[in-house]
Amino acid sequence: SEAVLWTIWEHTGNLKAATEATCALMSSASFEEAIKLHPPVHWLSVLYARQFVIHMNKMPMSDLFEPPDVKKWKPEAQDCVVQTYACLPWEDELPKHIEANVVKDCLRLASDVARNGLDENRPHHGFVLIVGDEKALAVCGKSGFNPFFGHDLRIDNPGAHDTLRRNAFHADGAIVVDGITGRVVASGWFVGDIRLGGSEGGARSRSAKAIAQQAGNCYVMKASEDSRGKLVLHLGTKSQAFHGTLLPAPPVPQCELAG
């Protein structure tokens, strides 16, 4: 059984060949020692093992099943190399109610919190940040206590990131930002219907997937509790892992007046 290479596995029963056959034996302990000698192979093997276990848990209990399709790997279980991104993922596919600059400001903040934690060296405990249509989202969920109600804090305001660190990321529920104005609509916000999020993962993961497909599609950023920089991004039905920073916007060229 391949499973013994990737997870704790106990064989039950006996396998018998109905006809003459050849059997190859691989020691899981020897396999583990061999891949540890080659860091790139070890890293890829860890990624595959995570996907294998996710896939295996969907199957009926058996030693025999097809391995996971690489094209369908779940971003929650993927590691990704820390890098600098020149472009916002799916920038050319944003709906009309979401401006790229608003998403970029939110993504820079979310990446910073995932990597460095909150104020006064407090760790974050996982979070979801939603960028979307404020009016359409009003019928998709609600906030219990919303400290931003009645205020006009914009994500690009000076000091806005510090305010959000202190008053938004520590609460349960999501942070909601309007996709056009960049206004911080709510924190502690909960999705009303998470059925579109599927049945895999925890409530935060399913909520993030679900709301990305509602209110005309939202751009959603999710960090797990153990994240130290990695985010999972969602837009509609698309998902990908993100770990790094966005390049700053190029300066606007200044026109010189002829003397």
Protein Blocks (a to p, Z undefined) as FASTA:
>chain_A
ZZlmmmccddedjdddfbdcddddddfklmmmmmmmmmklmmmmmmmmmmmmmmmmmpcc
dfbdcdddfklccfklpccdddddfbdghklmccfkbcfklmmmmmmmmmmmmmnopehh
iacebiadddddfklmmmngccfbdckgoiacdfkbghklmmmmmmmmmpgcjddddfkl
opafbghiacfblklnojgdcfklmmmmmmmmgghiaadddddfklghiacddehjbccd
dedddddddddddddddZZ
